[in-house]
Amino acid sequence: MSDASMIGCVGTLIVATRGAHGPGEVVLSVRGSKETFLARSHEPLPKGTPVLVVGVRGSRTVLVEPWTEMAATELL
């Protein structure tokens, strides 16, 4: 999977992010299986937050933002 194709993937944080103070960890479905990546965000996000990948830094680090659409969809 190329770096660009990771953008737009939705996952869930399994380790909270600490904003500028450090990464967390996110699980994403890629290449037909679930994989974990380091997750960086501008603001701290708690464990369990649904997130959207908005950027990629290297092969194992992604930039994420909270993804509220996932939570709304799961309620249906």
Backbone torsions as a table, in degrees:
resi	resn	phi	psi	omega
1	MET	NA	129.9	179.6
2	SER	-77.4	160.9	179.6
3	ASP	-57.0	-42.8	-176.8
4	ALA	-63.9	-32.5	-177.8
5	SER	-74.6	-13.0	175.8
6	MET	-73.1	-28.8	-179.5
7	ILE	-64.5	129.0	-178.2
8	GLY	100.9	-11.0	176.5
9	CYS	-70.3	145.4	179.0
10	VAL	-113.6	137.1	179.4
11	GLY	-147.6	-169.9	-179.2
12	THR	-128.8	135.5	177.5
13	LEU	-70.6	130.7	175.2
14	ILE	-106.1	-12.7	171.1
15	VAL	-136.7	129.3	-177.7
16	ALA	-58.5	146.1	171.7
17	THR	-88.6	158.0	-179.6
18	ARG	-119.8	27.4	-179.6
19	GLY	60.5	-131.1	-179.1
20	ALA	-68.2	-13.0	-176.3
21	HIS	-90.8	-2.3	175.3
22	GLY	153.2	159.3	-178.3
23	PRO	-82.2	163.9	169.4
24	GLY	-113.7	-152.2	179.6
25	GLU	-141.5	139.3	-178.5
26	VAL	-126.3	145.9	173.3
27	VAL	-105.5	128.6	-178.7
28	LEU	-127.8	150.1	172.6
29	SER	-90.0	111.0	179.0
30	VAL	-140.4	150.9	177.9
31	ARG	51.2	32.6	176.7
32	GLY	79.2	8.6	177.5
33	SER	-148.3	171.4	178.0
34	LYS	-89.5	133.1	179.3
35	GLU	-133.7	153.6	177.6
36	THR	-104.3	146.2	179.7
37	PHE	-137.2	152.5	169.1
38	LEU	-65.8	140.2	-178.0
39	ALA	-123.9	125.0	176.3
40	ARG	-112.2	144.1	177.7
41	SER	-142.2	157.8	179.5
42	HIS	-69.2	-37.4	-179.6
43	GLU	-116.3	152.2	175.6
44	PRO	-60.5	137.6	178.3
45	LEU	-127.8	136.2	-177.6
46	PRO	-76.9	158.0	174.3
47	LYS	-55.5	139.8	179.0
48	GLY	93.3	-6.8	-179.5
49	THR	-70.4	128.5	170.6
50	PRO	-69.7	135.4	-176.5
51	VAL	-134.3	155.9	176.7
52	LEU	-112.9	132.6	177.0
53	VAL	-77.7	121.8	-179.1
54	VAL	-114.3	-5.0	178.7
55	GLY	-168.7	165.9	-178.0
56	VAL	-131.6	135.8	174.0
57	ARG	-124.3	99.2	-178.9
58	GLY	77.3	-165.7	-174.2
59	SER	-87.3	-17.7	-175.4
60	ARG	-129.3	13.5	179.6
61	THR	-127.1	131.4	179.4
62	VAL	-123.7	152.9	173.9
63	LEU	-97.7	130.7	-174.7
64	VAL	-128.4	157.4	172.3
65	GLU	-131.7	154.6	177.4
66	PRO	-59.1	144.1	-177.7
67	TRP	-123.2	97.8	-176.5
68	THR	-79.2	-22.2	179.3
69	GLU	-61.6	-36.7	-179.2
70	MET	-63.0	-43.8	-178.7
71	ALA	-64.7	-40.3	179.8
72	ALA	-67.4	-38.5	179.7
73	THR	-66.2	-38.5	-178.1
74	GLU	-67.4	-21.6	179.9
75	LEU	-76.1	-20.3	-177.9
76	LEU	-74.8	NA	NA
